[in-house]
Amino acid sequence: MKSILFDMQSGVAGDMVCAALLDLGLSWEEFQSMIKTLPLTFDICVSKVRRSGISANHFSVTYPEQHYHRHLEDILEIISKGKLPETAKKRAEAIFQRLAAAEAKVHGTTVDKVHFHEVGAVDSIVDIVGAALLTEMAEAKSFYSTPFIHGFGSVKTEHGVMGVPAPATVELTLKYRSRRVELEGELTTPTGAAIVTALTNENSVLPAHTVLSAGYGAGTKEFKGFPNVMRVVLLDSDNVSSSDTVTLIQSNIDDASPEIIGRTMERLFEEGALDVFSTSILMKKNRPAVMVSVIAEKSKCDKLSSVLMAESGSIGVRFTEWNRFCLEREASEVNTKWGSVKVKVIKTADGARVTPEYESCKELSGKIGVPVRVIYEEVIRSRHFGYAQ
């Protein structure tokens, strides 16, 4: 399984991430053809530079002068209109949602009211979407990072002069390992911090691996005796599993009909929940109720909590972070005598296990009039689908 290590030797910024990923040897033409489908006007230049003797890519975005103060919904619409792989879109959305949550907390507002200033500009949008697209092109399934690096001093923003690291950067890197160096300047930007923290987990441990390639991305500033360069390392992990952290969102509901609970669960799945389930419970005075549980990526907690309360009528939710351990899986198809069926191929230490996708079996069942159960059994018997056993 391919993984990416963000080796932040001198900090991280969005342009540095894109530069380093392209330096892995990914196709510049393929990247250009997809990133340019975003409904924005811009040009990208990638050039080779040297920073304290290290050869690295430098990634820059040019665009017409503008004064947009975009909201999160504006940026998500831009992403949705691009002709990008769905995984890349979801990663870009998760990065911006995490960034919006940090900005909302810093400025004492809500996610939907956050005005993106610097991060709403075209170059920052291209940096974040570009990073999401390039990690997909690298076929990376898991992500790790070294500690964040912070300098000192101040930085000028739309909100005025702020100390380094910027408040949003501090919020984004909470619980992540960090260290300061005696260097005046902003080494870790909010954009860079959002990319790394949306893709990694603060508790992840880098597994045994083989290094496939390494790429270097340079920042714009040059520091005497200090290479302003970050490294991205593409790895092949030796195990067939990965660990990360997800958030469990729960709410006890005693005044909603089964139909409302059902619709609530549908909406939660539509908004990106990893899993949703309900449990019958007894509340105080033995009142029957339903506990709705949502398993979600950390970046989607605010959105999914809002959906849960709006759809169910609940007046509150609670959160718990869970560590999880997942086997690697991939999508494939099995050819049966009635037609093809989508399956999940789950990798284990003993080989591969095939699990039919219910919706695909259901669709085929409706076409040919064969019970879903029979199609399931046929898929399990059919081992001729081109996957190494």
N, C-alpha and C positions, 0 to 999 in steps of 0.2 A: 504494500500500500504506500502510495506516495504522500509525503508530508512536506511541509515548509517550515523552516526555522527562520524567524526574523531576528537576525543577529545585530542588535542595535548598539554597535560599538561607539557611535558618536551621536546617538539620538535617532529620531525618525520623523519624516514628513511625508505627505502624500506623494509628492513628486519623486522623492527618493525611493519609495516602495515601487512605484511603476518603473523607474529607471533600473533598479536592481532586478526586478522580475524579467524585464526585457533582456537584461544581460545574461540570463540563463540560457539564451539561445532560442527563445520563443519567436514565432513568426511575426515580424513587423508588419508585413502586408496583411496577414489575417487580422491582426489587432486593429490596424487602421481601418480595414473594411467594416468592422463591426462597431468600433467606437464612434465612427463618423455618422452612424445612423441615429445618434442622439439628436433631437430637434434643437440644436444649438449651432452657432457659428463660431468656429475656432480652427486653429491649426496647431499641429504638434511637431516639435523638433526634438530629436534625440541625437546627441553628439557625445564624442569621447572627450573626457577631460582627465587631468591628473590632480589629485589631492594628496599632498605630502608624499609624492612618489607612487601613489596607488592609482592605477588606471580604472576609471569608472564611467558609467553612463550618466549623462545629465539630461533630464526630461523637462521640457518647458512647453507651456501652452500659451498661445497668443490669441487674442480675441478683441473685437471692437469694444471701445469704452462703453461702460454701462453703469447704471445706478440701481440695479435690482436689489431689493431686500426680500428674498424669497422665503416662503413658509415651507414647512415640511411637505405639505400636500402638493405644493408646486414642484418640488424636486422629485417626489415619488411619481408624479405624472410624467415628468421628463424621462425618468428611468423606464417607465412602462411603455413609452412610445419608441424606445430604441429596439432595434432588431438584434437582441442579445440572447444568449442561452439563459434559460429560466434560473439556473443555479446562480449565474452571475448577477441577474437582476435581484434575486433574493438576498444575496450577500451585500450588494450595494444598498438595498433598502434597510437591511439590518444595521449597517454602519451608520447611515443617516439617522435612523431611529435612536440608536445609542447616543449619537452626538446631540440630537434634539433633547433627549432626556437629561443629559448633562447640562446643556445650556439652560433648560427650563429650571433646573434646581438652582443653578448659580444666580439666575436673574429673578427667581421667585415668581415664575409664571407657569403656564401649562405647555405641554408639548405642541399642541396645535397653534398656540399663539407665539411661539418662538420665531423671531426674525433672524434668519441666517444672513449675516453681513459678509465677512470674508469667505466663510464656508459656502455661502450661496452664490458666490461668483463662479463664472464658467470654469476657470482653471481648477478650482477645488472640486467642482462636480466631476470634471474629467479625471482628476486624480483619483477620486474615490471609486467611480465607476470603472476606471481603467484598472485599478488594483483588484477589484472584484472579478473583472473579466480575465485578467492575466493569471490569477490564481486558478480559475477554471480551466484556462488553456494549459496550465501546467499539470492538470489532472490531480491536484492536491486534495486529499480527503480530510486531513487534520493539520493543525497549525500549532506552533510552539514559539516561544520568544525568550530572549535573554532579558535581564533587567533594563528598565527604562533609564535613560541618562538625562539629567537636567543640569542646566547651567544656572547663571544668576543674572540679575540686572532687571531691565524692563523692556516691554514691547508696546508699540503703539497700535491700537485697534480702533474700530468704529466707536467703541464705548469709552475711549480715552486711553491713557497710559496705564498699563497693568504690570504687575510684577511677574517675573519668570520663576517657575512655570505659570502659565496663564490659569485662571480659575477653572476653566473648562477642562484643561489638561489634568489638573489635580483631581477633579471629579472623575474623569475617565479612567485614571490609573489607580484609583483606590483599591487596596488589597493586592495590587501587583508590586512585585519587587522593583525598587528604584534606587538610584544613587545619584549624588550630585558631584560635579567636577568643578574645579576652579577655573571656569571659562565664562566670560560674559557673553550672553546671547541665548536665544531660544533654541535649544537643541531638539526638544520634543514638542511638536506642534499639536493642537487639538485634532487636526485632520489625521496626522500620523498615529496619534494615540487611539483615535476612534477606529481606524482600520485594524490595528493590531489587537485591541481589546475586544472588538466585535468578533474576531475570528479565533482568538485563543481563549484559554481559561487560566486564571491565576494559579490554579493548583495542578495543572497538567505537568506530567513528568515525561521528558523526552525518552522514548524507548530506544532499545538497541537498533542501529540503523546502518545503512550504507550510503555514503554521500554520492549523489549522482552528478550534481553540478553546483556551482556557486556563482552568484551575480552581484555586482557592486553598483550602488546608486549614490551619486554625489549630490550634496546640497549646494545651493547657490553661493553661500558665503564661504570664504576661506579663512581658516584660523592658523596662525603661525604655530608650527610644531604639533598640530592636532588635525588629523585627516577627517574632514567632514564627509564621511562616507558610511553608509550602512550596507550590510551584507545580507543577502537572502540565500539560504542553502536549501536545495531540493534534495530530499532524502527518500530512501526506500526503507520503510520500517520492516523489521524482521518479524513482527508479530502480526496476527490477523485480527487484532482488536484494538480499540482505542477507548480512552476514558475522557470524560468531560463533566461539566456541571450543568444541570438544567434547573429550572425553577418550577415548583409545584404551587399552583394557585388554587385555593379552595374557598367555597362559600356554602353555608348551610341555608337552605331555602325551604320555608314551610307554608308559603302562600301562593305557589304557582302551580298551574295545571300540568299534567304530563305533556300536553302538546307544547306548552311554553318551554318546558325543560328540553324537549326534543329539538325545538327550533334554536334554542340557546346553544346546544351542542353543535348543531349544523353551522351556526355563525362562527363559533370558535374555530372549527376546522377551516372554514373559509378564510379566516384571518391569520392562519398559519400555525395553529396549535399543533404540537407534535402528537398529542393524544388527549382525549377527553373521555371521562367516564363518570357515571353517577352511582351513588351508593344510598340505599334506603337506611335511614337512621331514625332514632327517637330522640327528640329534644326535651327540654324541661317540660314538666307536667305530662310526659309521655305523648307529646304531640308528634305525629308522623311527619317526617321531612325528607328531603333529598339533599345529599352533599354532592355538589358538582366539583370535580377535580380536573384541573387542566395542567398538563405537562408542557412547558414552553421553553424556548430559548430565552435567555436573560434579556436580550434586547427587545423582546416583544411583550414583556410583562405589562407595561403601562397600557398598551393598546388592547390586549386580551382582557385585562381587568376591567377596562371600560366597557368592552363588549359584554362581558359576563354580567355586570351590574345593569347595563341598559336593557338587555334582552330578558333577564330573569326577574328584574325588579329588586334584586338584592341591594342592601344598603352598605355592604362592606365585604372585603375579601381578605384573606391572609396568605402570606408567602412563606415558603420554605425552600432552601437550596438543597438539591440532591446531587450527590456524585453518582455517575452511572458508568457502566462498562459495556461497550457495544462491540459485537462481532462485525467485521467488515461484510458489506453486502453490495450487490450490484444488480441492475435490472437486466433481464434476458427474456427469451421467449422459448416455449416448447411447442413443437409441431405435433398436433394430434391428428387422428383420422378425420376430425370434423373441422379443423382449422387451427390457427396458432393461438396460444394463450400466454399472456404475460406472467412472468414469475419473478420472485426474488431468489437470487443465488447467494446463499449465506456461507461464508468461508469459515471453516473450523480447522483445528489442528489435525483432524482426521480426514479432511477433504472438504467436499461441498455438499450442502443440503439445499434442496429445492422446495420453495413454498409457493403454491399457486396464488395469484392475485384474485381475490374474490370478485371484484368488479369485472375483470376480464372474463372470468368463468361465467358470471351472470349474463354478460352481454352475448357470449357465444350460446349459452343455454336458451336465451330468448330467440335466437336466430334459427336453431336447429331442433328445438323442442326436447332436448335431452336434459335430465335433471342436473343441477349444479353438482350434486354429490358425485354423480357418475363421471362428470368432466374432471373433478378433483382427482378421482382415483386413476383416471386415464393419464393425467399429467404426471402423477407420481410414478406410474409404471413406465412412462416414456422417458428414457434416459438418453435419447439421440438428439440432443439440442446443441451440440457443438461446444459444450463447456467441459473443461478438463475435470475428470472425476478423481 
